[in-house]
Amino acid sequence: MPSTHSRSSPSLRALEWLNFFLADVQTGLGPFLAAYLSASGWDPARVGYALTFQGMVTVGFQTPAGGIVDAARRKRLLVIVGLGLLTAGALLLFVRSNAATVYTSGFLSER
C-alpha cells in the first residue's frame, strides 16, 4: 500500500515552502528586535524583558494554537490570519518603540 507521504502534491510543496519561510521570518524577528530596540535607546535589561515576553507568549500559546489548528476546518484562513497578525506586529514597531507598542507587537507576532 503506497504511503501518502511519498507523493508530493503542488499544494503540499507550497505549504512546505510557506513553513520554511515563516520559520525564517519568525526566527529572525528576535535578533532584529534586539538590534532595533538597542538602536532606539533601550537598555539591555529592557530588551531582555521584551524578548522574554515574546518567548513566554510563544510557549503559552503553542498548545492551544495547535488544538485550534487541529480542530479548524478552514486551515488556509488560519494561515492568512496568522500572517496578518505577524505583519501587523512587525509594522507596529515602525509606528513607535515605546514599551506598550513593543509588547503588543511581540504578542501579535508570536501568537
N, C-alpha and C positions, 0 to 999 in steps of 0.2 A: 504494500500500500504506500503510495508516494506521500512524502511529507509536504505539508502546506508551506513549510519554511524554505524548501528547496527552490521554489519558483518565486520570482520577484516580479510583481506587477508594477506598472508605472506609478500607481498611487502609493504603493509601499516604498518604492525608491524615493519618491518625493518626500514622504514622511521621514525617511532616514536622513535625507539632506536637511530638512527642516530641524530635526532634532540636533544634528551636528552643528548647524549654525546658531541655533538658540543656545545651546550649551556654551558655545564660544562667546556669545554676547554676554550671557549671564556670568560666566567665569571672569570675563574682562571688566565687568562693572565694578567689582571690589577694588582692584588696583587703580582703576580710573577715578573712582570716587575718592580714594585716599589722596591721590595726587591733586585732584581738583579742589578738595576741601583744604588741603595744606596750602595750595596756591591762593585760596580765598581767605587765608588768615586764621584758619582753625588750628588750635594747638593739637599735638599728637594724642593727648588723652581724649579730647572731644571726637577726633577722627576715629579712635578706637571704639568709643561708645557707639558711634553711628554704625560702624562695621559689625560690631557685636549685636546690635539691634537687628540688622539685616539677617545675620546668621540665626538668631533666635526666631525670627519670623519664618525663615525657611524651615527650620526644624519643627516649629509649632504647626505649620500648615501642611506639611508634607503628607501625613497620614489622612487627614480629612480631604485634602485635594485629591489624593489617589482614590478614595472612596467615591467622590463626586464624579471623577473621570470614569471609573468602572461602571457607575450606575447611569451615566448620561447616555442618551440616545443620539444626541447631536454633538458628536465629538469635534467636528470641524468648527462649530460655533464656539466651543470652549477654547479651541486654539486661537480663534480670532479675538475673543475676549481677552485671553491671556496676553496675546501680542499687543493688544490695545493698552492693557494695564502696564506692560513693560515699557511701551513707548511713552505713555503719559508720565510714568515715573521718571524716565530719563529726561524728558522735555521739561518737567517741573523744576529740575535742578538749574536750568538755564534762566528761570524767572528770578530766583534769588537763592542765596545759600544760607538762610537762617536755619535755626535748629528745627522748627516745625516743618519747614519745607523739605529739609534733608530727610527727616524721619518719615514723613508722608511719602516721599519719593522712594525711600527704602522699602516701605511697606508695600507700595504698589508694584515695584519692580521685582520683589522677591515672593510675593503672594504665595 
